[in-house]
């Protein structure tokens, strides 16, 4: 990475976030569990696409077919594991709608702008497509550190 590299905010190959908190509390939707708040239109579009892909995944639990968010939450979240399946499905729908509402009301940076790749102000991920999966790779040292800390926080929460 060049220290003076600049990226365009409308570049679909990057996702740009700020560190922050979502307005609502989320138990199921992993997007809402993160501290990453999108700051570009393309990042919001990417998030919506990712949520739709996860929601389109179907899994059979008990006598119901559920989407990917419900299935993941049932596997990983002890709070959700204590709930009735119908309540989980209803909560996921509510959380999904709340996140869409939050995404629609975020203040975003101007698409015509640029930012330095090496910044401590924004989390920047390089997006790479591999078959049908988009991988987000931390694009600078600030993002790498944050990403490692987030993974540790999630692992600690699961223990």
C-alpha positions as CSV (number, residue, x, y, z in Angstrom):
1,X,0.0,0.0,0.0
2,X,1.3,3.4,-0.9
3,X,1.1,5.9,1.9
4,X,-0.2,8.6,-0.4
5,X,-2.8,6.5,-2.2
6,X,-6.1,8.2,-2.6
7,X,-9.4,6.4,-3.2
8,X,-12.6,7.8,-4.8
9,X,-15.6,7.5,-2.6
10,X,-17.7,6.2,-5.5
11,X,-15.3,3.3,-6.1
12,X,-17.3,0.1,-5.8
13,X,-14.2,-1.8,-4.9
14,X,-14.0,-0.3,-1.5
15,X,-16.4,-0.2,1.5
16,X,-15.9,2.7,3.9
17,X,-17.2,3.0,7.4
18,X,-16.8,5.1,10.5
19,X,-16.7,3.6,14.0
20,X,-20.0,4.2,15.8
21,X,-23.2,2.8,17.2
22,X,-26.4,1.9,15.6
23,X,-29.5,3.7,16.9
24,X,-31.3,0.5,17.7
25,X,-30.3,-2.6,19.7
26,X,-29.8,-5.7,17.6
27,X,-29.7,-9.4,18.7
28,X,-29.9,-11.2,15.4
29,X,-28.6,-9.2,12.5
30,X,-24.8,-9.2,12.4
31,X,-24.8,-5.9,10.6
32,X,-26.4,-4.2,13.6
33,X,-24.0,-6.0,16.0
34,X,-21.0,-4.3,14.5
35,X,-19.6,-0.9,15.4
36,X,-19.1,-0.1,11.7
37,X,-21.4,2.5,10.3
38,X,-21.3,2.9,6.5
39,X,-20.4,6.4,5.1
40,X,-20.7,5.9,1.4
41,X,-23.7,5.1,-0.9
42,X,-21.8,2.1,-2.4
43,X,-21.1,0.7,1.1
44,X,-24.8,1.0,1.9
45,X,-25.7,-0.8,-1.3
46,X,-23.2,-3.5,-0.5
47,X,-24.6,-4.0,3.0
48,X,-28.2,-4.3,1.6
49,X,-27.0,-6.8,-1.0
50,X,-25.2,-8.9,1.7
51,X,-28.3,-8.8,4.0
52,X,-30.5,-9.9,1.1
53,X,-28.1,-12.8,0.3
54,X,-28.1,-14.0,3.9
55,X,-31.9,-13.7,4.2
56,X,-32.3,-15.6,1.0
57,X,-30.4,-18.6,2.4
58,X,-32.9,-21.1,3.8
59,X,-32.4,-23.6,6.6
60,X,-34.8,-26.1,8.2
61,X,-35.1,-25.7,12.0
62,X,-37.7,-27.7,13.8
63,X,-40.7,-27.6,11.6
64,X,-39.9,-24.3,10.0
65,X,-37.8,-23.0,7.1
66,X,-35.9,-19.9,8.3
67,X,-33.5,-17.4,6.7
68,X,-29.7,-17.3,7.2
69,X,-29.8,-14.6,9.9
70,X,-32.2,-16.7,12.1
71,X,-30.1,-19.8,11.5
72,X,-26.8,-18.1,12.4
73,X,-28.4,-16.4,15.5
74,X,-29.7,-19.8,16.7
75,X,-26.2,-21.3,16.4
76,X,-24.2,-18.4,17.9
77,X,-26.3,-16.2,20.2
78,X,-27.2,-17.6,23.6
79,X,-29.9,-14.9,24.2
80,X,-31.6,-16.0,21.0
81,X,-31.3,-19.7,21.8
82,X,-33.6,-19.1,24.8
83,X,-36.3,-17.7,22.6
84,X,-39.2,-19.5,20.8
85,X,-38.5,-19.9,17.1
86,X,-41.6,-17.9,16.0
87,X,-40.4,-15.0,18.2
88,X,-36.9,-15.2,16.6
89,X,-38.3,-15.1,13.1
90,X,-40.5,-12.0,14.1
91,X,-37.5,-10.3,15.8
92,X,-35.3,-10.9,12.7
93,X,-37.9,-9.2,10.5
94,X,-38.2,-6.3,12.8
95,X,-34.4,-5.9,13.0
96,X,-34.1,-6.2,9.2
97,X,-36.6,-3.4,8.8
98,X,-34.9,-1.2,11.5
99,X,-31.5,-1.6,9.8
100,X,-33.0,-0.7,6.4
101,X,-34.5,2.4,8.0
102,X,-31.2,3.3,9.7
103,X,-29.3,2.9,6.4
104,X,-31.7,5.1,4.6
105,X,-31.3,7.9,7.1
106,X,-27.5,7.9,7.4
107,X,-25.4,10.9,6.4
108,X,-23.0,9.8,3.8
109,X,-19.9,11.4,2.2
110,X,-20.2,13.0,-1.2
111,X,-19.6,10.4,-4.0
112,X,-17.5,13.0,-5.8
113,X,-15.0,13.1,-2.9
114,X,-11.8,11.2,-2.1
115,X,-10.0,10.0,1.0
116,X,-6.5,8.8,1.7
117,X,-6.2,5.1,1.9
118,X,-4.0,5.4,5.0
119,X,-6.4,7.2,7.4
120,X,-7.3,6.8,11.1
121,X,-10.7,8.4,10.5
122,X,-12.4,5.7,8.4
123,X,-12.4,2.0,8.2
124,X,-11.7,1.0,4.7
125,X,-12.1,-2.5,3.2
126,X,-11.1,-3.7,-0.2
127,X,-13.9,-5.7,-1.7
128,X,-12.9,-8.8,-3.8
129,X,-15.3,-11.1,-5.5
130,X,-14.5,-14.8,-5.5
131,X,-17.2,-16.8,-7.3
132,X,-20.4,-15.7,-5.6
133,X,-18.8,-14.4,-2.4
134,X,-17.6,-10.9,-1.8
135,X,-14.7,-10.8,0.7
136,X,-13.9,-7.7,2.7
137,X,-10.2,-7.3,3.3
138,X,-8.9,-4.5,5.6
139,X,-7.2,-2.0,3.3
140,X,-5.1,-0.1,5.9
141,X,-3.4,-0.6,9.3
142,X,-6.2,1.3,11.2
143,X,-8.8,-1.1,9.7
144,X,-6.7,-4.2,10.3
145,X,-6.3,-3.3,14.0
146,X,-10.0,-2.6,14.4
147,X,-11.0,-5.8,12.6
148,X,-8.7,-7.9,14.8
149,X,-10.2,-6.2,17.9
150,X,-13.8,-6.8,16.7
151,X,-13.1,-10.5,16.0
152,X,-11.7,-10.8,19.6
153,X,-14.7,-9.0,21.0
154,X,-17.0,-11.4,19.1
155,X,-15.0,-14.5,20.2
156,X,-15.1,-13.3,23.9
157,X,-18.9,-12.8,23.7
158,X,-19.3,-16.3,22.4
159,X,-17.4,-17.9,25.3
